[in-house]
């Protein structure tokens, strides 16, 4: 379990967001708790409260969806459930697609098994990512895109460049230019993923 940026907690959310997600949240005093599960049950918990934000690094997934998996047309992935709730406050139109949208928190250390299981479950869905706009978030976009295509690569930041080892190919992209779109063009893949990033100087949806 690792600590993440401190914020004001769930008090910033409006009643519409709270009502929409309440079936997938446990509330203890002023703290929201999100259960991350795998096939064996609950294996991790995310905590979000005033001055408190902890997200798990387990292999489990927090999943919010009401309906049949085959109905889902849009699947949103994020490192944390809290980021998903904040995103939906900024983009409430996604909460109006009842049954057509699923939201998944992957935890701090997302892996290919999580993504592949979600792709199998929601086979008809377009994939969206809601990761931070910093380099970690942009690399996460690329990792998910690779896993979706059944591939993988390693990333390393050196000075102002992102160094990439993909299959037998090595390349580098300036950090300021690095993005999912630039990466896919560089290595020659098309994942079809839509990446959502905060606008302006904000790095995360929770900062807006």
N, C-alpha and C positions, 0 to 999 in steps of 0.2 A: 504494500500500500504506500502510495506516494502522495505528498501534499502538492496542491496546485494553487494558482493565484487566489488570494483572498478577495472576496467581493461581498456585496450586501445581502446575498442570499435570496431565497425565494420571494421575499417581500416585494421585489421589483416586478414580479409577474402579475398580470391582470387576471381577473376571475375566469375569463374564457379559457386561457391556457391551463389554469389549475383544474378546471372542470373537465377539460378534454383528456388530460393525462392522469387524473386522480386514481383510476383503476390500476395503474402500474406504479404507484408511489405509496410508500408507507410514511406517515407523518408522525414524528415524535417531538412534541413541543414545537419549536420553530424550525426543526430540521427535517428536510426531505431525505428519505432513504430509497435507493433504487437497487433492486436485487438483480445480480448478474448470474445467469444459469447456464449450465450445459446439460448433457443428457442424464447426468447423475443428480441434478438438483441445483440448489443455490450454492455457488462457490465463491462469491464476492459481493461486496456491497459498496455503493457510492453514497457519500454523505455530502449534503449541501445545506448549509445553514448560515446565519449571520456570522461572518468572520471565520467560517469553516468550509473548506472544500477538499474532499478526499475522493479520489477515483481509484478503482482497483486496477491491478496489473495482471489479473487472472485471465484464463482463456474463455471465461463465460461471456454471455451477451445479455444486455438489458434490452428487452423487446417490447414495443408498444404497437399493437395492431388488433383491431376488432373485426373479425370476418374471416373469410376463406383465403388462404394464401394465393390461390389462383386468381382472385379478384384484384390483387395488388398490382398497380401500374407504376408506382413510384416507391423506391426504397431509399431511405436516407440513413447514412452512416456517420457516426461521430465518435470521438474519443470518450465523450461523457454524455450522460442523460441530461445534465444541467445545460449543456450547450444546445442540445436539441430543443429544450423548452424555451430557451432565450431566442433561438432562431425562429421558432413558431410565433413568439410574441411580435417579432419584426415582420414575419411573413405569415399572417394568420390565414391567408387563402389556402394554405396546405392543410389546415385543420378542417376545412369544409368538404374535403374529398373523402367522406366517410367510407371506410372499407377499401378504398383504392390506394391508401398510403400506409406504409409501415416505417417505423423509426427504430433504429438499432444503435445502442451504445456499445462500443467495443472495448472500452477500458484504455489504459495508457499504452499497452503493448499489443496492438492489434496484430493478428496473424492470419496466414492464408487459410487455415482451417475454418476460422470464423466466417470469413468472406465466402468461401466455397459452400459452406452449409447454408448461408443466407441466399446465395444464388440458386441453389437447388430448391430451397423452400419457396422462394418467390421468383419462379422461372419466367414469369411474364412482366417483371418489373424493370423499369429504367432505374439505374443506380445514380444516386446523388451523394456527394460528400460534403460534410460541414466541419472541416478542420480549420484550425487557426491559420491566419495569413502569413505567419512566420515560416521559416525554412522547415521546421519540423512538420507543420501542417501541410506544406506543399510536397514534401517528400512522402508523407502519408497518402496524399492523393495518388502519387505515382505508384506506390506499393500496392494500393488497392486496385489500380488499373492493371498492373502486371498480374496480380493474382486472379483477377477476372478473366484475363487472357490465358491463364494457366502457365504463367512465366514468373520470373523473379529477377532481381538485380540487387547489387549492393551500392550504397551511397555513402560518400565521405565528404565532409566539408573541410577544405584546406584553404586558408586565407579567405579570399572572396569568391571562391569557386566551389561548385558541387561536382565532385569526381564520381563517375558512374562506371561500374563494371557490369556489363550486360552480355551474357554468353561469352563470346570470345572478343568482344568489342569493348574498348575503353574510350570514354569521352568526358569532356568537362563543359559545364555551363556556368557563366557568371551568376553568382547568387542573386543579384538584382534582377536578372532576366529569367530565373528559374521558375517554371510553372508546369502544370500538367500538360498543357497544350504544347509548350516548347519541348518538353521531354518526349512526348509521343512522336512529334515530328522528327526529333533527333534520332530516335532508335527505330522508327518506322512501324508503330502500332496505332490502332484506333480502338479504344475501349468503349466509347460511347457514354462515358461517365460525365455528368455535369457537376462541376465543382463550384460551391457557393462560398464567396469570401466577403467579409465585412468591408464596407466602403471607407474611404478616407484614411485617417491615421490609426483607426482602431484595428487591433490584431484579432480580437475575438468578438463574437456576438454578445458575450457577457459584458463587454466594455461600453456598449452603446447605451 
